[in-house]
Amino acid sequence: MSDAKDAGQPGEVVQNEPAMSQNDADAGQKLDGIIVQTRADLAGQDGVDPENVLAQRLSDAGMSLSDDEMAAAVARLDG
């Protein structure tokens, strides 16, 4: 939706949609970031299955891991 008050000044470029990432992360960097964020989000939450949370985050990011990679990633959540 566009509103005249959001249009800015004439000739001014207005960003009204999300910006694309300027620095594309490789798969390892994305995984690292997801693990760090998941670890922080799970801190102090008892009764939550960290593997399920991590699996959902990876799915949301369009990433898949082998069983061994997933086991290693879950182990990293504790560290």
Buried (B, 14 or more C-beta within 10 A) or exposed (E): EEEEEEEEEEEEEEEEEEEEEEEEEEEEEBBBEBBEEBBEEBEEEEEEEBEEBBBEBBEEEEBEBEEEEBEEBBEBBEE
